[in-house]
Amino acid sequence: MTLGSSNIFSNDMNEVFNLKKITDVDNSINVTFEHMGLLVKEIRDSLERTLNALYEQNAYALRTEKRRSKRIQRWSNIISANIFKTMRLMEQNNIKIPSKYSNAIRRLQRLVDGHRDIALRSHIHVSNHHKGLLEVQASELKKAQKLLISMLADLETAFSSKDLSMCKSISQQSKELGVLSDELNEEQASRIRSEES
């Protein structure tokens, strides 16, 4: 069940993502990896559009991305259910289930929740006519955006190509993003204390 088209998200994904009819373990694993790659690509593209709309104070584009985040959430729920189906198939076939499967569900949900929060908060900020970002805030956010988008692109490639050797590099990027996030939060807290922001 190869999906092929990169424009697959224009279809009804609830139907495409559903693995009801798959009974072969290998096929189920392969399709689930492919679906996760497509989902990460959609999240990456949406985050790019969301952050660019935030910089431009484009309320219409942010409303669109907020709606898109709800669809992504539904697709994520279906993919999570498919991972459980795959685990059940593995169990029925006496195949040892790696702990990575349950971790994948948890991490996928965190990624989707983070995407939803960014889209929602950006939309609320602009639609409530708050001031745009300071130049320094936009500059800092663009640093984080660059690292995040690069990490998601690698994650998408790892899922799509089923190349788990990339996990170490992705994990390192995630740590770097966490360090950068802490630094930027401290910078923002300092601006708030000085009433600059």
Summary of the structure (lengths in Angstrom):
residues: 197
radius of gyration: 18.7
end to end distance: 51.4
largest distance: 62.2
contacts: 552
relative contact order: 0.12
helix: 81%
strand: 0%
